[in-house]
């Protein structure tokens, strides 16, 4: 990668389905701090497109892609239940390709997602699970006001064995 690149953010659409699945394979290869590995997400392009369409039609879900030209270099998402008792809770996720770490892309994506979430008037809580040893991610989330609510002992199995997950959350009223 050259030192300069053009960063653009876009709402993920069905046309991004194949590229998103390819991105998941690459990011799953680059870090083990995700819930999937180099195999990516077990969906076909058609299934991913159907999922993206459902996200687009939802009031309480969003997926943003960070682009360098046509290449997806980062991703942020908020997924939420359509169950009225849980629809106010968004599960947030952020990832960036390794070669683009250190450029603030994760911060830009997280800031956009939080701003969007609070403007929806649907969401009042954002939450995530993060591997307890993923210090860079924990620092990022704390920078935006997320607090650790608990520990999920042996919540994920990585190459080094079972690892704890921290449950972190941000409430709209605390922003």
Secondary structure as UniProt FT lines:
FT   STRAND          7..11
FT   HELIX           14..16
FT   HELIX           17..30
FT   TURN            38..39
FT   HELIX           45..57
FT   STRAND          62..68
FT   TURN            69..70
FT   STRAND          71..80
FT   TURN            84..88
FT   STRAND          89..96
FT   HELIX           98..100
FT   TURN            101..102
FT   HELIX           105..119
FT   STRAND          125..131
FT   TURN            132..133
FT   HELIX           135..143
FT   TURN            144..145
FT   STRAND          147..158
FT   TURN            159..160
FT   STRAND          161..171
FT   HELIX           172..174
//
